[in-house]
Amino acid sequence: MAGKVPLLEQMRRNPRADWTIDDIARLCTEHQIELETPSRGSHYKAISPHIAGHLTIPAARPIKTPYIRSLVMMIDVHLELRRQASLGD
């Protein structure tokens, strides 16, 4: 029996699924990416300590495919930079 597929891999395989902001929040928490809630409006900010800038994600449901793909790419870069930083210690 196959094990459970990690959320990042699920999003990578199917960015068109009915993803919600709760899924985004869970993924960000799993990978130590800060998800800043909107002070006004409906856009969240995903912020990595290893990447300059942030990714803006609208909370409208479902979250559109380009935002999911961008988040997956951001997390891939975040994980690689985090790995490189840990090797440099």
Sine and cosine of phi, psi and omega as CSV:
sin_phi,cos_phi,sin_psi,cos_psi,sin_omega,cos_omega
0.00,0.00,0.74,-0.67,-0.03,-1.00
-0.97,0.25,0.52,-0.86,0.03,-1.00
-0.98,0.22,0.12,-0.99,0.00,-1.00
-0.94,0.35,0.70,-0.71,0.00,-1.00
-0.99,0.17,0.78,-0.63,0.01,-1.00
-0.86,0.51,0.49,-0.87,-0.05,-1.00
-0.85,0.53,-0.66,0.75,0.02,-1.00
-0.85,0.53,-0.69,0.73,-0.01,-1.00
-0.93,0.36,-0.59,0.81,0.06,-1.00
-0.88,0.47,-0.69,0.72,0.01,-1.00
-0.93,0.38,-0.60,0.80,0.03,-1.00
-0.89,0.45,-0.69,0.73,-0.04,-1.00
-0.96,0.29,-0.55,0.84,-0.09,-1.00
-0.65,-0.76,0.96,0.29,-0.01,-1.00
-0.93,0.36,-0.23,0.97,-0.02,-1.00
-1.00,0.04,-0.03,1.00,-0.02,-1.00
-0.89,0.45,0.16,-0.99,-0.03,-1.00
-0.99,0.16,0.92,0.39,-0.04,-1.00
-0.97,0.23,0.60,-0.80,0.00,-1.00
-0.91,-0.41,0.17,-0.99,0.04,-1.00
-0.91,0.42,-0.45,0.89,0.08,-1.00
-0.91,0.42,-0.62,0.78,0.07,-1.00
-0.90,0.43,-0.67,0.74,0.03,-1.00
-0.88,0.47,-0.71,0.70,-0.01,-1.00
-0.88,0.47,-0.67,0.74,0.01,-1.00
-0.90,0.45,-0.69,0.73,0.01,-1.00
-0.90,0.44,-0.70,0.72,0.02,-1.00
-0.89,0.47,-0.67,0.74,0.03,-1.00
-0.88,0.47,-0.68,0.73,0.00,-1.00
-0.86,0.51,-0.50,0.87,-0.11,-0.99
-0.92,-0.40,0.31,0.95,0.05,-1.00
0.83,0.56,0.69,0.73,0.11,-0.99
-0.94,-0.33,0.76,-0.65,-0.01,-1.00
-0.97,0.24,0.74,-0.68,0.10,-1.00
-0.92,-0.39,0.96,-0.26,-0.07,-1.00
-1.00,0.09,0.83,-0.56,0.00,-1.00
-0.97,0.25,0.48,-0.88,-0.04,-1.00
-0.93,0.37,0.69,-0.72,0.08,-1.00
-0.98,0.20,-0.51,0.86,0.16,-0.99
-0.44,-0.90,0.44,-0.90,-0.08,-1.00
1.00,0.03,-0.30,-0.95,-0.10,-1.00
-0.74,-0.67,0.32,0.95,-0.02,-1.00
-0.96,-0.28,0.78,-0.62,0.06,-1.00
-1.00,-0.04,0.37,-0.93,0.06,-1.00
-0.86,-0.51,0.82,-0.57,0.11,-0.99
-1.00,-0.09,0.83,-0.56,-0.10,-0.99
-0.79,-0.61,0.82,-0.57,0.05,-1.00
-0.97,-0.26,0.68,-0.74,0.06,-1.00
-0.94,0.35,-0.21,0.98,-0.05,-1.00
-0.98,-0.19,-0.12,0.99,-0.08,-1.00
-0.81,-0.59,0.72,-0.69,0.07,-1.00
-0.95,0.32,0.63,-0.77,0.02,-1.00
1.00,0.04,-0.21,-0.98,-0.02,-1.00
-0.51,-0.86,0.22,-0.98,0.07,-1.00
-0.93,-0.36,0.81,-0.58,0.01,-1.00
-1.00,-0.07,0.76,-0.65,-0.05,-1.00
-0.78,-0.63,0.86,-0.51,0.05,-1.00
-0.96,0.30,0.55,-0.83,-0.05,-1.00
-1.00,0.08,-0.03,1.00,-0.01,-1.00
-0.85,0.52,0.61,-0.79,-0.05,-1.00
-0.96,-0.27,0.68,-0.74,-0.14,0.99
-0.97,0.24,0.41,-0.91,0.04,-1.00
-0.96,0.27,0.77,-0.64,-0.13,-0.99
-0.94,0.34,0.45,-0.90,-0.08,-1.00
-0.77,0.64,-0.72,0.69,-0.03,-1.00
-0.86,0.51,-0.55,0.84,0.02,-1.00
-0.94,0.33,-0.62,0.79,0.03,-1.00
-0.92,0.39,-0.70,0.71,0.02,-1.00
-0.88,0.48,-0.67,0.74,0.02,-1.00
-0.90,0.44,-0.65,0.76,0.02,-1.00
-0.91,0.42,-0.67,0.74,0.03,-1.00
-0.87,0.48,-0.70,0.72,0.03,-1.00
-0.90,0.45,-0.66,0.75,0.02,-1.00
-0.87,0.49,-0.70,0.71,-0.01,-1.00
-0.92,0.39,-0.61,0.79,0.06,-1.00
-0.86,0.51,-0.72,0.69,0.03,-1.00
-0.91,0.42,-0.69,0.72,0.02,-1.00
-0.84,0.55,-0.73,0.68,-0.02,-1.00
-0.91,0.42,-0.65,0.76,0.02,-1.00
-0.92,0.40,-0.70,0.72,0.02,-1.00
-0.92,0.40,-0.59,0.81,0.05,-1.00
-0.91,0.41,-0.64,0.77,0.04,-1.00
-0.90,0.44,-0.70,0.71,0.02,-1.00
-0.89,0.45,-0.64,0.77,0.01,-1.00
-0.91,0.42,-0.61,0.79,-0.01,-1.00
-0.95,0.32,-0.49,0.87,0.05,-1.00
-0.95,0.30,-0.47,0.88,-0.01,-1.00
-0.98,0.21,-0.22,0.97,-0.02,-1.00
-0.96,0.29,0.00,0.00,0.00,0.00
